[in-house]
Amino acid sequence: MSEIGSIIIYQLDFLIPGMAPSFASSLKHILQSSKSRIYPLFRPQRKHLRTVLEENLGFFFERATTDVFAILFFERYS
């Protein structure tokens, strides 16, 4: 087999060769991996998403309130 033939086989064995063949993603491994689209991961409910948003807004409100009180304190005592 010529050098060109071995390169073609190499390209069929590895999907993404990368820097070195030892770091390549094996096409066989990718095809045999579990089907993640058939069994989707848990998705958060809408209530959960809303709760996280409220927590973030509460954090920013608390921080803004602290800044306002700090400004008023320094204006009064400076």
C-alpha positions as CSV (number, residue, x, y, z in Angstrom):
1,M,0.0,0.0,0.0
2,S,1.3,3.5,-0.8
3,E,1.6,6.4,1.5
4,I,-1.5,8.0,0.0
5,G,-3.6,4.9,0.8
6,S,-2.5,4.9,4.4
7,I,-3.5,8.6,4.8
8,I,-7.0,7.8,3.5
9,I,-7.4,5.0,6.0
10,Y,-6.1,7.3,8.7
11,Q,-8.8,9.8,7.8
12,L,-11.5,7.2,7.9
13,D,-10.4,5.9,11.4
14,F,-10.3,9.3,13.1
15,L,-13.0,12.0,12.8
16,I,-10.9,14.8,14.3
17,P,-7.2,14.1,14.1
18,G,-6.1,17.2,16.0
19,M,-2.4,17.7,16.9
20,A,-1.5,14.0,17.2
21,P,-3.4,10.7,16.5
22,S,-3.2,9.8,20.2
23,F,-5.5,12.8,21.0
24,A,-7.9,12.1,18.2
25,S,-11.6,11.3,18.7
26,S,-12.2,7.8,17.4
27,L,-15.1,7.5,15.0
28,K,-15.9,4.1,16.4
29,H,-16.2,5.5,19.9
30,I,-18.5,8.4,18.7
31,L,-20.8,6.0,16.9
32,Q,-21.1,3.6,19.9
33,S,-21.7,6.4,22.4
34,S,-25.1,6.6,24.0
35,K,-27.9,8.4,22.1
36,S,-28.3,11.5,24.2
37,R,-31.1,12.9,22.0
38,I,-33.2,9.8,22.6
39,Y,-32.9,10.2,26.4
40,P,-32.8,14.0,27.0
41,L,-31.4,15.4,30.2
42,F,-33.6,16.9,32.9
43,R,-34.8,20.4,31.9
44,P,-35.7,22.9,34.6
45,Q,-39.3,23.9,35.0
46,R,-40.5,27.4,34.3
47,K,-41.0,28.1,38.0
48,H,-37.3,27.2,38.6
49,L,-36.1,29.6,35.9
50,R,-38.2,32.4,37.3
51,T,-36.9,31.7,40.9
52,V,-33.3,31.9,39.7
53,L,-34.0,35.2,38.0
54,E,-35.7,36.7,41.1
55,E,-32.7,35.7,43.2
56,N,-30.3,37.4,40.8
57,L,-32.4,40.6,40.8
58,G,-32.6,40.5,44.6
59,F,-28.8,40.4,44.8
60,F,-28.4,43.4,42.5
61,F,-31.1,45.3,44.4
62,E,-29.4,44.6,47.8
63,R,-26.1,45.8,46.3
64,A,-27.6,49.0,45.0
65,T,-29.2,49.7,48.3
66,T,-25.9,49.2,50.1
67,D,-24.2,51.6,47.7
68,V,-26.9,54.3,48.3
69,F,-26.5,54.0,52.0
70,A,-22.8,54.2,51.7
71,I,-23.0,57.4,49.6
72,L,-25.4,59.0,52.0
73,F,-23.3,58.0,55.0
74,F,-20.1,59.5,53.5
75,E,-21.9,62.7,52.4
76,R,-23.2,63.3,55.9
77,Y,-19.9,62.6,57.8
78,S,-17.4,64.1,55.4
